[in-house]
């Protein structure tokens, strides 16, 4: 299940590339999910409790559609979407793993406002794919704080910022390669 960043919807180019690669290479069912604020035509993201509850509902629907057990679902997304998925899993949403694309570790220029309070409750395997110049978290910052996640963490660094341009094939390949290890 793939979710978009705060400023995008489920048709974001990276989500489409990952969706197509996962279906093509692995033959898995993929659901790209919009958050309620997007469905309602609003620009401001939902608060975490609303977004997390929505992900629980969407995960249940995708599990039923795919005919798999809840713990077989891999959740993830870009930026805000990945953060909400990580919070949902930390709060107990069953998952086989998490894919965090351009995780927003902190707001740009505010490294003291970390978004990691839930990391200690993430016990599933995690893939983090991010740009090496992402203002939401440098590789050094990410490595330092991802260590709080008890589950195994794999990181892939690409050239670029928060939305690494022209990196969709590399992002999709990283996700497919990682999914093969689960």
C-alpha positions in Angstrom: 0.0 0.0 0.0 1.5 3.3 -1.1 0.7 6.8 0.2 1.6 10.2 -1.1 3.4 13.2 0.5 1.4 16.1 1.8 1.5 18.1 -1.4 0.6 15.3 -3.8 -1.9 12.6 -4.4 -1.8 8.9 -5.2 -0.8 9.7 -8.9 2.6 11.1 -7.8 5.2 9.9 -10.3 7.3 8.0 -7.8 4.3 6.1 -6.4 3.2 5.2 -10.0 6.8 4.0 -10.8 7.0 1.9 -7.6 3.5 0.5 -8.3 4.3 -0.5 -11.8 7.7 -2.0 -10.9 6.3 -4.1 -8.0 3.4 -5.4 -10.1 5.7 -6.1 -13.1 8.6 -7.7 -11.3 6.8 -9.4 -8.4 3.2 -9.7 -9.5 2.0 -8.3 -6.2 -1.2 -6.4 -5.7 -0.5 -2.7 -5.0 -2.9 -0.1 -3.7 -2.2 3.6 -4.0 -4.2 5.5 -1.4 -5.1 9.1 -1.0 -5.8 10.7 2.4 -9.2 12.1 3.3 -8.1 15.7 2.9 -7.2 15.0 -0.8 -10.4 13.2 -1.4 -12.3 16.2 -0.1 -10.3 18.6 -2.3 -8.4 20.2 0.6 -4.8 21.1 0.5 -4.0 21.0 4.3 -3.0 17.5 5.4 -5.2 15.6 7.9 -3.9 15.5 11.5 -2.1 12.2 12.4 -5.1 10.5 14.2 -7.3 11.0 11.2 -4.6 9.9 8.7 -3.6 6.9 10.7 -7.2 5.7 11.2 -7.8 6.1 7.5 -4.7 3.9 6.8 -6.2 1.2 9.0 -9.4 1.2 6.9 -7.5 1.3 3.6 -5.2 -1.5 4.7 -8.2 -3.7 5.7 -9.7 -3.1 2.2 -6.5 -3.9 0.4 -5.9 -7.1 2.4 -9.4 -8.3 1.5 -8.9 -7.4 -2.1 -5.5 -9.1 -2.3 -6.7 -12.1 -0.3 -3.8 -12.0 2.1 -3.4 -11.9 5.8 -3.0 -8.4 7.4 0.6 -9.2 8.5 1.6 -9.8 4.9 0.9 -6.2 3.8 3.8 -3.8 3.3 2.9 -0.2 4.0 4.7 2.9 2.8 4.8 6.1 1.0 6.6 9.4 0.3 7.3 11.9 3.0 4.0 12.6 5.0 2.5 9.3 3.7 5.5 7.3 4.8 5.5 9.0 8.2 1.8 8.2 8.7 2.3 4.6 7.7 5.2 4.3 10.2 3.0 5.8 12.9 0.2 3.4 12.0 2.6 0.4 12.3 4.0 1.7 15.5 0.4 1.9 16.9 -0.2 -1.7 16.0 -1.4 -1.9 12.4 -0.1 -5.3 11.2 2.5 -5.2 8.5 5.3 -7.2 6.9 7.4 -4.1 6.5 7.6 -0.4 5.9 8.8 1.5 2.8 9.7 5.1 3.7 10.5 7.3 0.7 12.0 10.7 1.6 11.0 10.3 5.2 10.5 13.8 6.8 12.8 13.4 9.8 12.3 17.1 10.7 11.0 20.2 9.0 13.6 21.9 6.8 16.0 24.0 8.9 14.5 22.7 12.2 16.6 19.7 13.2 15.4 20.1 16.8 11.8 19.2 15.8 12.3 15.5 15.2 9.5 13.2 14.1 10.8 10.1 15.7 8.9 9.6 18.9 7.3 6.4 17.5 10.5 4.8 16.1 11.0 2.6 19.1 7.7 0.8 18.5 8.5 -0.2 14.8 9.6 -3.8 14.9 9.1 -4.7 11.2 11.8 -4.5 8.5 12.1 -0.9 7.1 13.4 0.4 3.8 14.4 4.0 3.7 15.1 5.6 0.3 16.1 9.3 0.4 18.1 11.9 -1.4 21.5 12.7 0.0 20.7 16.4 0.1 17.2 16.1 1.6 16.5 19.2 3.8 14.1 17.1 5.8 17.0 14.9 7.0 20.6 14.4 6.0 22.1 10.9 5.7 24.0 11.4 9.0 20.9 12.6 10.8 18.8 9.7 9.4 21.4 7.1 10.3 21.6 8.5 13.8 17.9 8.4 14.4 16.9 5.3 12.4 19.0 3.4 15.0 16.0 3.8 17.4 14.0 1.4 15.2 14.3 -2.1 16.7 13.4 -3.8 13.4 16.0 -4.2 10.6 16.6 -1.0 8.6 17.9 -0.8 5.1 18.9 2.6 3.7 19.4 3.6 0.1 20.8 7.1 -0.7 20.2 8.7 -4.0 21.6 11.9 -5.5 19.2 14.7 -4.9 16.9 16.4 -2.5 13.5 15.6 -1.0 12.0 14.6 -4.4 15.0 13.2 -6.2 14.5 14.1 -9.8 14.7 11.5 -12.5 15.4 8.9 -9.8 12.1 7.0 -10.1 13.6 3.9 -11.7 16.3 3.7 -9.0 13.7 4.2 -6.3 11.4 1.5 -7.8 14.4 -0.9 -8.2 15.4 -0.4 -4.6 11.8 -1.2 -3.4 11.6 -4.3 -5.6 15.0 -5.6 -4.5 14.1 -5.0 -0.8 10.7 -6.7 -1.2 12.5 -9.8 -2.5 14.3 -10.1 0.8 11.1 -10.3 2.9 
